[in-house]
């Protein structure tokens, strides 16, 4: 266990190093702090687009769902892939072309000042709730690993995330996301390879999974799985491609880099989905009672199965590497949320409302840091509250927050780019209507009631959970989206006081962004700094071969280190090559 602690300490040192290295790049202006000044390369933006959709929940709640249900969990991640495909072909470059620093500034340009304030005060609380789920997932896992108090774990981790976000803003957030994507890749591929070797290959998983790999146990109505797949695709399509989440692509240096970032996120999601759940699927066959290893976690006990696999089948030190991956996943999602929320608060409330446009850029930068601290504390408190909900698994908790609360808010923010003529009351009215729909799902359209409509009786716990999620998504798809579309019939162009502003907004949305002059210097800085950090990470992985392990375990760590080193070396070489080329041009 002491080796696991050393691995985690090394990881946190690397994260602090990232913050300090990128601090100067984030301190020039609020635009640099909130979105990197819109100067980031596609591979950095793509990594953060991927990592913000990936959290500790993937290794905990989603892994627990894979362990208990088999193939069904892939529905969420297939939905992510479809969403990023749409982002590549349509949404990502248009989000970049909104030419704003924060999502709510885009809402103001599209729907007016009133909607900007409305969404400011619904996006921030929703982000806190979501980040609380991610942090809670990490707390569950870490407390099980180290047998420590879960609340202490939540506070320590939350403070570390807050530090990264606070010191270096968007530059530190995105740079750490890139490094963290490598950590996640290393641990995921290593665990998947060992799981396939131990179980005897993918065919064994398909043949021997209890209840059948495609259907799984406790499922008397397989049609529910098909429905889950279809509705998850719809849900993730709007969950990723909306104004609230547009901040991912606002960082890109131009339209082309924004599109490439979406394509990279799609590729990473495709590869990841193929390997993330191999260990829990294999473990269900190797150790059907693995979910009881941490029975003190209540219904969240099944969320620790990835830990059980790393503990029982991987070489010593892997648990620490796995925890580093979990910290990475949580930090990437949470620090992005903190950075976005601070930008929203400062640009959409503090500067225009509290200071009435008189706040200097330096003052806004300072207030952004204060807002990050407040948001971070609220997320920690929210995660502590979720600890008390022992009757819910992390999968159910995540899905209920996302579908009941998030879906109504995302409907108008998703359709904002697609539907161009709507009355200005349509967005906030749609959210209120959508929340009423969510209330109806909770109070009236329960799984037993909806199941009865289709002749489904005596539903299992798994079936009830799936049907509740499907009902919520379907209700918002038909009713909430339908409500927003119907508002277009009330649009009166001659009475629209924001008509010119809206036309200007869509003119920008349809106009390609070109990189600024002198961007090549910033590009080389990104490659050079990240190349250095990645090579430091590779050096840390090399040291893991000193941990007492069988030869195959040492070779596994060596292979991971070599793969990471190649990435770092390529980045450093490209930065140096760019410098040499510039000198050659200047000489001639």
Secondary structure, DSSP 8 states (H G I E B T S, - for coil): -HHHHHHHHHHHHHHHHHHHHHHHHHSS-HHHHHHGGG-B-HHHHHHHHHHHT--HHHHTHHHHHHHHHGGGGHHHHHHHHHHHHHIIIIIHHHHHTT--SSHHHHHHHHH-HHHHHHHHHHHHHHHHHHHHHHHHHHHHHHHHHHT--HHHHHHHHHHHHHHHHHHHHHHHHHHHHHHHHHHHHHHHHHHHHHHHHHHTSHHHHHHHSTT-TTT-SS-S-THHHHHHHHHHHHHHHHHHSSTGGGHHHHTBSSHHHHHHHHHHHHHHHHHHHHHTTHHHHHHHHH-TTGGGTTGGGGGGGGGGHHHHHHHHHS-TTHHHHHHHHHHHHHHHHHHHHHHHHHHHHIIIIIIIIISTT---HHHHHHHHHHHHHHHHHHHHHHHHHHHT-TTS-HHHHHHHIIIIIIHHHHHHHHHTTT-----TTHHHHHHHHHHHHHHHHHHTS-HHHHHHHTT--S--HHHHHHHHHHHHHHHIIIIIHHHHHHHGGG--GGG-TTHHHHHHHHHHHTS-----TTHHHHHHHHHHHHHHHHHHHHHHHHHGGGSS--HHHHHHHHHHHHHHHHHHHHHHHHHHHHHHHHHHHHH-
